[in-house]
């Protein structure tokens, strides 16, 4: 196929902000690759100085120089993000929030031992930050658009060691519904992808994560684990015109594991 016969990408002409790129294994990176393939103009946001060098290399590969440091727990960082995006004058069409954090010890000991501090930290970074990000970006989306976050089955079922993060994901999924109701009249859709377990830096913090991968490969209807590219393609769907009727949804991309009883 020559350049002239190339089909337009599903995100051609769209400006997209992707938060949560830490390294090549981040789901946010897989999503950025898919958005680039579909023609989106990318902004990438990462937490802070520690990731800057890595993210600069990844951004170059993705053909973007639009990089922003943003710790989502810091209102000043969110304000800077908003100002940087606003200074471009281009409307924003798609935002992906691919961010979560809980203390390693809270992902290893019984849930009942979760400290107040650990509980609130997980809620702040993993759930409230979606609200804060949505508030910062919604005024930059005058043409409407899509906000997508990443959740996991531990929001609605007990998954060993997921603990405090499961409770944070339950809050995140509720935030998706309330934000979808608030922002729907502006044409902004809000959804979550509930991804199957995938080996990433965050996942490695969960005790016995390998046994979760094994259980999925053995019992999921598709008898395998989830590929990051499948999550990324679902994110393209939600951000594109194809997803125009979808809001307030939790879309499972997990090889079907969540439907299984025993
Ligand atoms: P990841 O690469 O570690 O991504 C998590 C991202 O959150 C990192 O970029 C991390 O930055 C960022 N982050 C943490 N605290 C932050 C803060 N205060 N401000 C800004 N960014 C912050 O792991 P991932 O698996 O791709 O996770 C992405 C999302 O997918 C998360 O919401 C996760 O819960 C969800 N998810 C993952 C799986 C899985 O099995 N991997 C399954 C379902 C859902 P630092 O690295 O700098 O801390």
py3Dmol code that shows the C-alpha trace and the ligand (Angstrom):
import py3Dmol

protein = """\
ATOM      1  CA  UNK A   1       0.000   0.000   0.000  1.00  0.00           C
ATOM      2  CA  UNK A   2       1.528   3.362  -0.919  1.00  0.00           C
ATOM      3  CA  UNK A   3       1.294   6.517   1.185  1.00  0.00           C
ATOM      4  CA  UNK A   4      -1.554   7.946  -0.946  1.00  0.00           C
ATOM      5  CA  UNK A   5      -3.758   4.900  -0.476  1.00  0.00           C
ATOM      6  CA  UNK A   6      -3.281   4.792   3.297  1.00  0.00           C
ATOM      7  CA  UNK A   7      -6.625   4.694   5.127  1.00  0.00           C
ATOM      8  CA  UNK A   8      -7.035   7.616   7.541  1.00  0.00           C
ATOM      9  CA  UNK A   9      -6.341   6.567  11.114  1.00  0.00           C
ATOM     10  CA  UNK A  10      -9.166   6.328  13.636  1.00  0.00           C
ATOM     11  CA  UNK A  11      -7.656   9.225  15.620  1.00  0.00           C
ATOM     12  CA  UNK A  12      -6.515  11.391  12.705  1.00  0.00           C
ATOM     13  CA  UNK A  13      -6.718  15.087  13.651  1.00  0.00           C
ATOM     14  CA  UNK A  14      -7.201  14.324  17.366  1.00  0.00           C
ATOM     15  CA  UNK A  15      -5.022  15.718  20.143  1.00  0.00           C
ATOM     16  CA  UNK A  16      -4.458  13.214  22.932  1.00  0.00           C
ATOM     17  CA  UNK A  17      -2.921  13.440  26.392  1.00  0.00           C
ATOM     18  CA  UNK A  18      -1.660  10.200  27.914  1.00  0.00           C
ATOM     19  CA  UNK A  19      -0.739  10.208  31.603  1.00  0.00           C
ATOM     20  CA  UNK A  20       1.213   7.382  33.230  1.00  0.00           C
ATOM     21  CA  UNK A  21       4.116   6.586  30.933  1.00  0.00           C
ATOM     22  CA  UNK A  22       6.953   5.315  33.116  1.00  0.00           C
ATOM     23  CA  UNK A  23       8.710   2.838  30.830  1.00  0.00           C
ATOM     24  CA  UNK A  24       8.320   0.626  27.757  1.00  0.00           C
ATOM     25  CA  UNK A  25       6.128  -1.854  29.678  1.00  0.00           C
ATOM     26  CA  UNK A  26       3.646   0.766  30.891  1.00  0.00           C
ATOM     27  CA  UNK A  27       0.126   0.265  29.528  1.00  0.00           C
ATOM     28  CA  UNK A  28       0.242   3.999  28.825  1.00  0.00           C
ATOM     29  CA  UNK A  29       3.131   3.394  26.392  1.00  0.00           C
ATOM     30  CA  UNK A  30       1.223   0.654  24.539  1.00  0.00           C
ATOM     31  CA  UNK A  31      -1.732   3.030  24.313  1.00  0.00           C
ATOM     32  CA  UNK A  32       0.514   5.854  23.050  1.00  0.00           C
ATOM     33  CA  UNK A  33       1.867   3.550  20.310  1.00  0.00           C
ATOM     34  CA  UNK A  34      -1.661   2.645  19.202  1.00  0.00           C
ATOM     35  CA  UNK A  35      -2.794   6.291  19.295  1.00  0.00           C
ATOM     36  CA  UNK A  36       0.212   7.253  17.170  1.00  0.00           C
ATOM     37  CA  UNK A  37      -0.542   4.469  14.687  1.00  0.00           C
ATOM     38  CA  UNK A  38      -4.081   5.862  14.365  1.00  0.00           C
ATOM     39  CA  UNK A  39      -2.842   9.382  13.660  1.00  0.00           C
ATOM     40  CA  UNK A  40      -3.289  11.143  17.018  1.00  0.00           C
ATOM     41  CA  UNK A  41      -1.076  14.061  17.987  1.00  0.00           C
ATOM     42  CA  UNK A  42       0.389  13.073  21.354  1.00  0.00           C
ATOM     43  CA  UNK A  43       1.113  14.736  24.653  1.00  0.00           C
ATOM     44  CA  UNK A  44       2.774  12.450  27.195  1.00  0.00           C
ATOM     45  CA  UNK A  45       2.772  13.043  30.943  1.00  0.00           C
ATOM     46  CA  UNK A  46       5.005  11.295  33.447  1.00  0.00           C
ATOM     47  CA  UNK A  47       5.288  11.580  37.204  1.00  0.00           C
ATOM     48  CA  UNK A  48       8.580  13.382  37.695  1.00  0.00           C
ATOM     49  CA  UNK A  49      12.316  13.789  37.260  1.00  0.00           C
ATOM     50  CA  UNK A  50      13.050  10.103  37.988  1.00  0.00           C
ATOM     51  CA  UNK A  51      11.387   9.009  34.709  1.00  0.00           C
ATOM     52  CA  UNK A  52      12.338  11.982  32.548  1.00  0.00           C
ATOM     53  CA  UNK A  53      15.264  10.415  30.648  1.00  0.00           C
ATOM     54  CA  UNK A  54      13.394   7.196  29.905  1.00  0.00           C
ATOM     55  CA  UNK A  55      10.258   9.018  28.830  1.00  0.00           C
ATOM     56  CA  UNK A  56      12.268  11.354  26.575  1.00  0.00           C
ATOM     57  CA  UNK A  57      13.615   8.339  24.698  1.00  0.00           C
ATOM     58  CA  UNK A  58      10.146   6.816  24.398  1.00  0.00           C
ATOM     59  CA  UNK A  59       8.690  10.139  23.273  1.00  0.00           C
ATOM     60  CA  UNK A  60      11.276  10.381  20.513  1.00  0.00           C
ATOM     61  CA  UNK A  61      10.299   6.926  19.298  1.00  0.00           C
ATOM     62  CA  UNK A  62       6.678   8.059  19.314  1.00  0.00           C
ATOM     63  CA  UNK A  63       7.596  11.179  17.354  1.00  0.00           C
ATOM     64  CA  UNK A  64       6.504  13.705  19.957  1.00  0.00           C
ATOM     65  CA  UNK A  65       8.295  16.382  21.938  1.00  0.00           C
ATOM     66  CA  UNK A  66       5.202  17.307  23.881  1.00  0.00           C
ATOM     67  CA  UNK A  67       6.246  16.016  27.284  1.00  0.00           C
ATOM     68  CA  UNK A  68       4.969  17.138  30.650  1.00  0.00           C
ATOM     69  CA  UNK A  69       5.974  16.224  34.189  1.00  0.00           C
ATOM     70  CA  UNK A  70       2.903  15.936  36.393  1.00  0.00           C
ATOM     71  CA  UNK A  71       2.544  14.368  39.801  1.00  0.00           C
ATOM     72  CA  UNK A  72      -1.236  14.020  39.922  1.00  0.00           C
ATOM     73  CA  UNK A  73      -1.315  14.452  43.691  1.00  0.00           C
ATOM     74  CA  UNK A  74       0.048  18.004  43.287  1.00  0.00           C
ATOM     75  CA  UNK A  75      -2.505  20.679  42.377  1.00  0.00           C
ATOM     76  CA  UNK A  76       0.337  22.942  41.178  1.00  0.00           C
ATOM     77  CA  UNK A  77       1.472  20.259  38.705  1.00  0.00           C
ATOM     78  CA  UNK A  78      -2.076  19.843  37.424  1.00  0.00           C
ATOM     79  CA  UNK A  79      -2.359  23.591  36.965  1.00  0.00           C
ATOM     80  CA  UNK A  80       0.933  23.628  35.028  1.00  0.00           C
ATOM     81  CA  UNK A  81      -0.337  20.785  32.856  1.00  0.00           C
ATOM     82  CA  UNK A  82      -3.526  22.709  32.150  1.00  0.00           C
ATOM     83  CA  UNK A  83      -1.602  25.850  31.261  1.00  0.00           C
ATOM     84  CA  UNK A  84       0.844  24.026  29.000  1.00  0.00           C
ATOM     85  CA  UNK A  85      -2.010  22.385  27.112  1.00  0.00           C
ATOM     86  CA  UNK A  86      -3.979  25.612  26.915  1.00  0.00           C
ATOM     87  CA  UNK A  87      -0.994  27.529  25.527  1.00  0.00           C
ATOM     88  CA  UNK A  88      -1.086  25.267  22.450  1.00  0.00           C
ATOM     89  CA  UNK A  89      -4.538  26.683  21.639  1.00  0.00           C
ATOM     90  CA  UNK A  90      -5.519  23.351  20.033  1.00  0.00           C
ATOM     91  CA  UNK A  91      -8.518  21.625  21.544  1.00  0.00           C
ATOM     92  CA  UNK A  92      -7.884  18.377  23.369  1.00  0.00           C
ATOM     93  CA  UNK A  93      -9.944  15.368  22.250  1.00  0.00           C
ATOM     94  CA  UNK A  94      -8.723  12.356  24.206  1.00  0.00           C
ATOM     95  CA  UNK A  95      -7.205  11.836  27.643  1.00  0.00           C
ATOM     96  CA  UNK A  96      -5.925   8.555  29.052  1.00  0.00           C
ATOM     97  CA  UNK A  97      -5.371   8.253  32.815  1.00  0.00           C
ATOM     98  CA  UNK A  98      -3.142   5.229  33.365  1.00  0.00           C
ATOM     99  CA  UNK A  99      -2.043   5.858  36.931  1.00  0.00           C
ATOM    100  CA  UNK A 100      -2.177   3.962  40.202  1.00  0.00           C
ATOM    101  CA  UNK A 101      -0.126   3.543  43.336  1.00  0.00           C
ATOM    102  CA  UNK A 102      -0.307   1.651  46.628  1.00  0.00           C
ATOM    103  CA  UNK A 103       2.395   0.841  49.137  1.00  0.00           C
ATOM    104  CA  UNK A 104       4.046  -2.501  48.509  1.00  0.00           C
ATOM    105  CA  UNK A 105       3.363  -3.643  52.082  1.00  0.00           C
ATOM    106  CA  UNK A 106      -0.359  -3.063  51.545  1.00  0.00           C
ATOM    107  CA  UNK A 107      -0.230  -5.457  48.579  1.00  0.00           C
ATOM    108  CA  UNK A 108       1.295  -8.263  50.609  1.00  0.00           C
ATOM    109  CA  UNK A 109      -0.312  -8.443  54.050  1.00  0.00           C
ATOM    110  CA  UNK A 110      -3.967  -9.109  54.974  1.00  0.00           C
ATOM    111  CA  UNK A 111      -6.289  -6.297  53.870  1.00  0.00           C
ATOM    112  CA  UNK A 112      -7.563  -5.841  57.406  1.00  0.00           C
ATOM    113  CA  UNK A 113      -4.114  -4.533  58.375  1.00  0.00           C
ATOM    114  CA  UNK A 114      -4.235  -1.629  55.892  1.00  0.00           C
ATOM    115  CA  UNK A 115      -3.231   1.625  57.615  1.00  0.00           C
ATOM    116  CA  UNK A 116      -5.289   4.787  57.260  1.00  0.00           C
ATOM    117  CA  UNK A 117      -2.342   6.441  55.571  1.00  0.00           C
ATOM    118  CA  UNK A 118      -1.861   3.610  53.060  1.00  0.00           C
ATOM    119  CA  UNK A 119      -5.592   3.531  52.333  1.00  0.00           C
ATOM    120  CA  UNK A 120      -5.807   7.284  51.705  1.00  0.00           C
ATOM    121  CA  UNK A 121      -2.655   7.319  49.585  1.00  0.00           C
ATOM    122  CA  UNK A 122      -4.004   4.577  47.297  1.00  0.00           C
ATOM    123  CA  UNK A 123      -7.325   6.423  47.007  1.00  0.00           C
ATOM    124  CA  UNK A 124      -5.633   9.734  46.289  1.00  0.00           C
ATOM    125  CA  UNK A 125      -3.270   8.558  43.551  1.00  0.00           C
ATOM    126  CA  UNK A 126      -5.450   5.853  42.024  1.00  0.00           C
ATOM    127  CA  UNK A 127      -9.010   7.214  42.230  1.00  0.00           C
ATOM    128  CA  UNK A 128      -9.243  10.889  43.214  1.00  0.00           C
ATOM    129  CA  UNK A 129      -6.592  11.802  40.637  1.00  0.00           C
ATOM    130  CA  UNK A 130      -9.045  10.913  37.859  1.00  0.00           C
ATOM    131  CA  UNK A 131     -11.424  13.553  39.212  1.00  0.00           C
ATOM    132  CA  UNK A 132      -8.621  16.113  39.496  1.00  0.00           C
ATOM    133  CA  UNK A 133      -7.370  15.365  35.977  1.00  0.00           C
ATOM    134  CA  UNK A 134     -10.899  15.497  34.530  1.00  0.00           C
ATOM    135  CA  UNK A 135     -11.468  18.894  36.164  1.00  0.00           C
ATOM    136  CA  UNK A 136      -8.193  20.201  34.711  1.00  0.00           C
ATOM    137  CA  UNK A 137      -8.735  18.936  31.162  1.00  0.00           C
ATOM    138  CA  UNK A 138     -12.504  19.265  30.602  1.00  0.00           C
ATOM    139  CA  UNK A 139     -12.313  23.033  29.836  1.00  0.00           C
ATOM    140  CA  UNK A 140      -9.678  22.203  27.193  1.00  0.00           C
ATOM    141  CA  UNK A 141     -12.120  19.892  25.363  1.00  0.00           C
ATOM    142  CA  UNK A 142     -14.598  22.379  23.791  1.00  0.00           C
ATOM    143  CA  UNK A 143     -15.359  19.946  20.957  1.00  0.00           C
ATOM    144  CA  UNK A 144     -16.124  17.138  23.426  1.00  0.00           C
ATOM    145  CA  UNK A 145     -14.025  14.013  23.581  1.00  0.00           C
ATOM    146  CA  UNK A 146     -13.094  11.057  25.688  1.00  0.00           C
ATOM    147  CA  UNK A 147     -11.449  10.384  29.043  1.00  0.00           C
ATOM    148  CA  UNK A 148     -10.364   6.803  29.680  1.00  0.00           C
ATOM    149  CA  UNK A 149      -8.901   5.252  32.801  1.00  0.00           C
ATOM    150  CA  UNK A 150      -7.544   1.802  33.623  1.00  0.00           C
ATOM    151  CA  UNK A 151      -9.147  -0.470  36.176  1.00  0.00           C
ATOM    152  CA  UNK A 152      -8.910  -4.095  37.238  1.00  0.00           C
ATOM    153  CA  UNK A 153     -11.204  -6.945  38.300  1.00  0.00           C
ATOM    154  CA  UNK A 154     -10.074  -6.465  41.919  1.00  0.00           C
ATOM    155  CA  UNK A 155     -12.567  -3.551  42.022  1.00  0.00           C
ATOM    156  CA  UNK A 156     -15.510  -5.935  42.008  1.00  0.00           C
ATOM    157  CA  UNK A 157     -14.083  -9.288  43.173  1.00  0.00           C
ATOM    158  CA  UNK A 158     -11.582 -10.279  45.816  1.00  0.00           C
ATOM    159  CA  UNK A 159      -8.216 -10.966  44.175  1.00  0.00           C
ATOM    160  CA  UNK A 160      -5.524 -12.202  46.587  1.00  0.00           C
ATOM    161  CA  UNK A 161      -3.128  -9.419  47.639  1.00  0.00           C
ATOM    162  CA  UNK A 162      -4.826  -6.737  45.508  1.00  0.00           C
ATOM    163  CA  UNK A 163      -6.302  -5.435  48.772  1.00  0.00           C
ATOM    164  CA  UNK A 164      -6.209  -1.664  49.148  1.00  0.00           C
ATOM    165  CA  UNK A 165      -5.853  -1.261  45.395  1.00  0.00           C
ATOM    166  CA  UNK A 166      -9.087  -3.180  44.841  1.00  0.00           C
ATOM    167  CA  UNK A 167     -10.905  -0.693  47.046  1.00  0.00           C
ATOM    168  CA  UNK A 168      -9.251   2.204  45.178  1.00  0.00           C
ATOM    169  CA  UNK A 169     -10.313   0.690  41.831  1.00  0.00           C
ATOM    170  CA  UNK A 170     -13.889   0.341  43.135  1.00  0.00           C
ATOM    171  CA  UNK A 171     -13.803   4.080  43.915  1.00  0.00           C
ATOM    172  CA  UNK A 172     -12.234   4.767  40.513  1.00  0.00           C
ATOM    173  CA  UNK A 173     -15.047   2.917  38.728  1.00  0.00           C
ATOM    174  CA  UNK A 174     -17.644   4.901  40.693  1.00  0.00           C
ATOM    175  CA  UNK A 175     -15.780   8.108  39.756  1.00  0.00           C
ATOM    176  CA  UNK A 176     -16.064   7.065  36.079  1.00  0.00           C
ATOM    177  CA  UNK A 177     -19.850   6.911  36.396  1.00  0.00           C
ATOM    178  CA  UNK A 178     -20.208  10.235  38.237  1.00  0.00           C
ATOM    179  CA  UNK A 179     -17.821  12.006  35.859  1.00  0.00           C
ATOM    180  CA  UNK A 180     -19.642  10.529  32.857  1.00  0.00           C
ATOM    181  CA  UNK A 181     -22.889  11.998  34.210  1.00  0.00           C
ATOM    182  CA  UNK A 182     -21.283  15.415  34.894  1.00  0.00           C
ATOM    183  CA  UNK A 183     -19.424  15.715  31.594  1.00  0.00           C
ATOM    184  CA  UNK A 184     -21.884  14.036  29.233  1.00  0.00           C
ATOM    185  CA  UNK A 185     -23.762  17.282  28.499  1.00  0.00           C
ATOM    186  CA  UNK A 186     -20.435  18.739  27.203  1.00  0.00           C
ATOM    187  CA  UNK A 187     -19.979  15.763  24.897  1.00  0.00           C
ATOM    188  CA  UNK A 188     -17.155  14.354  27.018  1.00  0.00           C
ATOM    189  CA  UNK A 189     -17.356  10.599  27.510  1.00  0.00           C
ATOM    190  CA  UNK A 190     -15.711   8.886  30.479  1.00  0.00           C
ATOM    191  CA  UNK A 191     -14.962   5.161  30.545  1.00  0.00           C
ATOM    192  CA  UNK A 192     -12.649   2.626  32.118  1.00  0.00           C
ATOM    193  CA  UNK A 193     -10.927  -0.370  30.620  1.00  0.00           C
ATOM    194  CA  UNK A 194     -10.709  -3.208  33.107  1.00  0.00           C
ATOM    195  CA  UNK A 195      -7.578  -4.929  31.842  1.00  0.00           C
ATOM    196  CA  UNK A 196      -6.517  -8.465  32.604  1.00  0.00           C
ATOM    197  CA  UNK A 197      -3.284  -8.838  34.593  1.00  0.00           C
ATOM    198  CA  UNK A 198      -0.183  -7.830  32.632  1.00  0.00           C
ATOM    199  CA  UNK A 199       3.458  -7.838  33.730  1.00  0.00           C
ATOM    200  CA  UNK A 200       4.361  -4.192  34.339  1.00  0.00           C
ATOM    201  CA  UNK A 201       6.287  -2.344  37.061  1.00  0.00           C
ATOM    202  CA  UNK A 202       3.086  -1.712  39.043  1.00  0.00           C
ATOM    203  CA  UNK A 203       1.942  -5.314  38.749  1.00  0.00           C
ATOM    204  CA  UNK A 204       5.280  -6.558  40.042  1.00  0.00           C
ATOM    205  CA  UNK A 205       4.530  -4.850  43.366  1.00  0.00           C
ATOM    206  CA  UNK A 206       1.659  -7.299  43.960  1.00  0.00           C
ATOM    207  CA  UNK A 207       2.711 -10.344  45.954  1.00  0.00           C
ATOM    208  CA  UNK A 208       2.364 -13.658  44.031  1.00  0.00           C
ATOM    209  CA  UNK A 209       1.376 -11.827  40.834  1.00  0.00           C
ATOM    210  CA  UNK A 210       2.743 -14.739  38.763  1.00  0.00           C
ATOM    211  CA  UNK A 211       0.092 -17.050  40.213  1.00  0.00           C
ATOM    212  CA  UNK A 212      -2.627 -14.630  39.048  1.00  0.00           C
ATOM    213  CA  UNK A 213      -1.202 -14.769  35.508  1.00  0.00           C
ATOM    214  CA  UNK A 214      -1.171 -18.580  35.668  1.00  0.00           C
ATOM    215  CA  UNK A 215      -4.788 -18.730  36.876  1.00  0.00           C
ATOM    216  CA  UNK A 216      -5.948 -16.498  34.014  1.00  0.00           C
ATOM    217  CA  UNK A 217      -4.070 -18.476  31.361  1.00  0.00           C
ATOM    218  CA  UNK A 218      -5.601 -21.676  32.686  1.00  0.00           C
ATOM    219  CA  UNK A 219      -9.204 -20.545  33.208  1.00  0.00           C
ATOM    220  CA  UNK A 220     -10.000 -17.572  30.946  1.00  0.00           C
ATOM    221  CA  UNK A 221     -12.280 -18.471  28.021  1.00  0.00           C
ATOM    222  CA  UNK A 222      -9.478 -17.533  25.595  1.00  0.00           C
ATOM    223  CA  UNK A 223      -7.000 -19.656  27.655  1.00  0.00           C
ATOM    224  CA  UNK A 224      -4.352 -16.968  27.677  1.00  0.00           C
ATOM    225  CA  UNK A 225      -3.386 -13.713  29.280  1.00  0.00           C
ATOM    226  CA  UNK A 226      -4.092 -10.203  28.022  1.00  0.00           C
ATOM    227  CA  UNK A 227      -1.772  -8.542  25.532  1.00  0.00           C
ATOM    228  CA  UNK A 228      -1.054  -4.823  26.204  1.00  0.00           C
ATOM    229  CA  UNK A 229      -1.824  -4.183  22.520  1.00  0.00           C
ATOM    230  CA  UNK A 230      -5.393  -5.423  23.100  1.00  0.00           C
ATOM    231  CA  UNK A 231      -5.838  -2.912  25.903  1.00  0.00           C
ATOM    232  CA  UNK A 232      -4.384  -0.213  23.653  1.00  0.00           C
ATOM    233  CA  UNK A 233      -6.779  -1.051  20.791  1.00  0.00           C
ATOM    234  CA  UNK A 234      -9.730  -0.819  23.208  1.00  0.00           C
ATOM    235  CA  UNK A 235      -8.431   2.608  24.247  1.00  0.00           C
ATOM    236  CA  UNK A 236      -8.398   3.615  20.562  1.00  0.00           C
ATOM    237  CA  UNK A 237     -12.011   2.465  20.246  1.00  0.00           C
ATOM    238  CA  UNK A 238     -13.087   4.528  23.258  1.00  0.00           C
ATOM    239  CA  UNK A 239     -11.225   7.640  22.061  1.00  0.00           C
ATOM    240  CA  UNK A 240     -12.433   7.403  18.457  1.00  0.00           C
ATOM    241  CA  UNK A 241     -15.728   8.103  16.699  1.00  0.00           C
ATOM    242  CA  UNK A 242     -16.431   4.370  16.906  1.00  0.00           C
ATOM    243  CA  UNK A 243     -16.880   4.824  20.659  1.00  0.00           C
ATOM    244  CA  UNK A 244     -19.215   7.833  20.358  1.00  0.00           C
ATOM    245  CA  UNK A 245     -22.096   6.046  22.106  1.00  0.00           C
ATOM    246  CA  UNK A 246     -20.020   4.740  25.004  1.00  0.00           C
ATOM    247  CA  UNK A 247     -19.833   6.515  28.317  1.00  0.00           C
ATOM    248  CA  UNK A 248     -19.831   5.470  31.953  1.00  0.00           C
ATOM    249  CA  UNK A 249     -18.711   1.962  30.967  1.00  0.00           C
ATOM    250  CA  UNK A 250     -16.255  -0.446  32.475  1.00  0.00           C
ATOM    251  CA  UNK A 251     -15.015  -2.360  29.446  1.00  0.00           C
ATOM    252  CA  UNK A 252     -13.321  -5.678  30.268  1.00  0.00           C
ATOM    253  CA  UNK A 253     -10.321  -6.524  28.109  1.00  0.00           C
ATOM    254  CA  UNK A 254      -9.217  -9.654  29.906  1.00  0.00           C
ATOM    255  CA  UNK A 255      -9.506 -12.706  27.635  1.00  0.00           C
ATOM    256  CA  UNK A 256     -12.944 -13.173  29.216  1.00  0.00           C
ATOM    257  CA  UNK A 257     -11.703 -14.126  32.680  1.00  0.00           C
ATOM    258  CA  UNK A 258     -14.261 -11.999  34.540  1.00  0.00           C
ATOM    259  CA  UNK A 259     -17.265 -14.043  33.343  1.00  0.00           C
ATOM    260  CA  UNK A 260     -16.034 -17.244  34.965  1.00  0.00           C
ATOM    261  CA  UNK A 261     -17.521 -18.530  38.196  1.00  0.00           C
ATOM    262  CA  UNK A 262     -15.558 -21.655  39.037  1.00  0.00           C
TER     263      UNK A 262
END
"""
ligand_1 = """\
48
LIG
P 3.053 1.330 35.353
O 3.823 1.293 34.109
O 3.798 1.236 36.642
O 2.116 2.603 35.333
C 1.622 3.228 36.500
C 1.905 4.679 36.313
O 1.350 5.457 37.396
C 3.413 4.965 36.317
O 3.706 5.772 35.198
C 3.576 5.735 37.599
O 4.700 6.584 37.621
C 2.288 6.487 37.623
N 2.085 7.197 38.889
C 2.063 6.689 40.147
N 1.883 7.685 41.030
C 1.771 8.834 40.301
C 1.583 10.187 40.644
N 1.454 10.600 41.903
N 1.525 11.100 39.623
C 1.655 10.722 38.360
N 1.837 9.452 37.972
C 1.904 8.518 38.936
O 1.997 0.109 35.423
P 0.730 -0.207 34.518
O 0.413 -1.624 34.808
O 0.959 0.252 33.123
O -0.408 0.655 35.211
C -1.198 1.608 34.500
C -2.651 1.510 34.950
O -3.180 0.250 34.529
C -2.832 1.562 36.465
O -3.999 2.273 36.773
C -3.023 0.091 36.814
O -3.711 -0.107 38.013
C -3.846 -0.320 35.617
N -3.958 -1.774 35.407
C -2.843 -2.533 35.327
C -2.966 -3.904 35.153
C -1.753 -4.786 35.105
O -1.901 -5.989 35.353
N -0.589 -4.281 34.778
C -4.240 -4.492 35.043
C -5.363 -3.674 35.125
C -5.211 -2.306 35.310
P 6.017 6.060 38.445
O 6.437 4.793 37.806
O 6.914 7.182 38.296
O 5.557 5.854 39.870
"""
view = py3Dmol.view(width=600, height=400)
view.addModel(protein, "pdb")
view.setStyle({"model": 0}, {"cartoon": {"style": "trace"}})
view.addModel(ligand_1, "xyz")
view.setStyle({"model": 1}, {"stick": {}})
view.zoomTo()
view.show()
